[in-house]
Amino acid sequence: MYNKQTAGGKMLATKSLPKVHIGKIVCYALMITLLFISMVPLLWVVRTAFIPQELTLDLTAVSLPVLDNFKRVLQAAPFGKYYGNTLFIVIGVLVIQFVLVTLAGYAFARIDFYGSKALFVLFLSQMMIAPEVLILPNYTLMAKWGLTDTKIGIMLPFFASAMGTLIVRQTIKTIPYELEEAAKVDGASLPQIIWKVYVPLLKPAYISFGMISASFQWNNFLWPLVMTDSVEKRPLSLGLAMFAMSYETGAQWSDVSAATVLVCAPLLILFVVLQKQFIESFMHSGIK
């Protein structure tokens, strides 16, 4: 605010001009530049997937979008089968994980048993172990059980999740215990309390963990590569890699880009649609 004196000697208050923060402008400009640079590979892949094959390497070429590249890809590889396998793995793992992390999170949050804190720390320690370190022992165990080259063998090592248990536990701790006591007074059993009291309130935790788990399973490559031998059991990530390797000598970038878009598009669309809920779920899940 600043004052301006009129001819009559009176002072009139006027609004001050907004200050220009050079630091903010530079910061925003840098963020936009980095965002554009990070988007270049994705934009190039999408552009190459929809452009005629003969114009692939001409970066200045402009053409109407065509679907010929996608038609060739779908005829050359069984991507429909890959989609079915991936959806089965992602949904199957998520369902089992939701059940297990809910029960484990409730136990660590509400049940006071001997050694609970030490067991919880031990349980969380698996988050510090890289999945690649466990490939050999997991494969040995799956081979002993006869689960190699099966979708169940791909899914089984991921049924338990320390991250999911942590998110659910932290969320349950923010829920008033009086709700559980009121349910007990009404005669509800423990399964009814978990199902009717906690599960509806755990929706933010389920969304945040579900997005993380689904994206990991959708893009998981190394473990399915070790576990599968047949085309019928391959997920999308492995199918895309095999498809791209078959074009190494011909360098058919349009077909490889179209296959990449087929694999990445569902996950990108899902994140764009649910990004608001995804961010809000972390804000309300107790993880800071």
Secondary structure, DSSP 8 states (H G I E B T S, - for coil): -EEEE-TTS-EEEE-------HHHHHHHHHHHHHHHHHHHHHHHHHHHHTS-GGGTT-TT-------HHHHHHHHHS-HHHHHHHHHHHHHHHHHHHHHHHHHHHHHHHH---TTHHHHHHHHHGGGGS-GGGGHHHHHHHHHHTT-TTSHHHHHGGGSS-HHHHHHHHHHHHTS-HHHHHHHHHTT--HHHHIIIIIHHHTHHHHHHHHHHHHHHHHH--HHHHHH--SGGG--HHHHHHHHHHTTTTTT-HHHHHHHHHHHHHHHHHHHHHHHHHHHHHHHHTT--
